Every structure is written in structure tokens, then in C-alpha cells.
Amino acid sequence: QVQLVESGGGLVQAGGSLRLSCAASGSIIIINGMGWYRQAPGKQRELVAQITSDGRTNYADAMKDRFTISRDNAKNTVYLQMNSLKPEDTAVYYCAATLQQGGSTAWKAYWGQGTQVTVSS
């Protein structure tokens, strides 16, 4: 069984910073891509940033100058450093990972439970 557990969300004033973490655990053989998504109330879930196993990154245009995604492969952990936060960044942030689990060669996508980020004006 695989779990992705996010942490680091909370309440911050506009212009502030937060760092999210997401640790994957369980019978993991290898993790390919990892990423962060967010969903604001009444809106669809959207991509924030992605990172490959060799460190290549991709960002949504609205976040690329303010957010930084990184990962520690030894810890099966992905991070999201968020700077210059705006009220419109308020959302539940989810991490995702595509990985192979022990006993299978199939690549599967897993999601965390989400962490709330609230930015006050």
C-alpha cells in the first residue's frame, strides 16, 4: 500500500511564503514524476508544478515566477516553495506521484489527501 502525505499548509498573509512537503511511503519500487495540483472552491483542480525523476520541472504560467518545486529522491519527498503568495492562491493543494509498487511493473498515479493553503489580504 502506498501513501502520500502532505504537510506545511496553513494561513499566511499576502506576500508571505509557505513550504509544502509531500512524502511517499509504502512498498515503492521507483517514483517517476511528482507534482503539485490545487483546487480552489468552485473551481477545477489545476496543475501547479511537476518534476521528473531527473529534476526537470514544469510550472503553470501563473506560478512559475513565485513557486519552486524540488524533490529528494532518497526520501521519496517532493517540496513546493511558495513565495509572494496572493489571495487567489488560496486552495487545497494536492501532491501526486506516478510510481511502481512492489510486485507490479505497472505505473500508477497516487494522490495525497490535500493540505489547505489560505492567503489573507
N, C-alpha and C positions, 0 to 999 in steps of 0.2 A: 504494500500500500504506500502511496506517495502523498505527501502533504506539502503545500506551500503556505507559509505563514508570514504575513506582512506585519510590520511594526513601524512606528515612527510618525504616524498621523497625529493630528491634533488641531488646535485652534491657534492661529497666528494672525498678526495684523498685516495689512497690505504693506508690501515692501520687505517683509520678513522672509525667512528661509526655513525649510524643513528638509530632513533627510529620511527617506523611506528605505526600509530594508525588507527583503523577502528571502527567506531561507527555505530551500527544498530539502526534504528528508524522506527516508524510506529506502526501499530496495531499488536504488537508482544505479543504472549502469553508466549512462552518459547523458549529459544535457546538451542539446543543440542551442537553439535560440531561446532567449529570455526577454521579457518585455514588461512594460507597464501600460495599462489602459486606465481610463477613468470614465465615470458615468455621473453626470450631474442630474438633479431631479428633473424629470420630464424630458430628458434627452437620451439619445442612444449612446451606448458605450463607444468610446473613441480611442484610437491609438495615441499614446503619449510618446513612447520611445521603445526601440528594440536594440538588442545587442546580440551578435553572434558569438559562438564559442571562441573565435579568434579575435574578438574585440571590435569588429566593425559595427558601427552604430547607425541608426536611422531615427529621425525625430519628426514629429508633426511640426509644421511650419510655425505654429503659434508658440511652441515651447523651445525651439532649437537654440535660441539665444539666452535662455534663462535656466533650462534644466540640463542636467548631465546624468547620463546613465553609465553605470560601470558594473563590473561583476568580479567576484572572487571564485574562480573555478574550484579551488581547493576546498572552499566552504559551501559550494553549491548555492551561492548567495548573489543576488542582484540588488543594486542600490539605485536610488533616484535622488540626486541632489537638486532641490528646487529653490531657486533664488528669485528675488524680485517678485514675490507672489502677488497675485491680483485677486480681487473678489471673484472674478469669473473662473479662477482655478478651483473654486470650491466644488468638491465632488468626492465620490468614493473611488479610491484608487485601488486597482487590482493588479497583481502580478500574474504572469503566465509563463509557462515553460514547456518546451517541446522536448521530450526525453524518451529514452528507452529504459524500461523497467526490467528488473531481473526476471529471467525466464521467458523473455519475449524479445524479438528483434523488431517489433513494430514501434514506430514513432507515435507517441500520443501527446496530446496537449492537456495540461493541467492548469487549474486556476486556483488562486488564493481566495480567501473569504472576503477580502477587501478591507481597507482602512480609510476612515473618514478624514478628509482634509477640509478645514473650514478657514477661509480667509476673510477677516472682517475689514470693513472700510474705515 
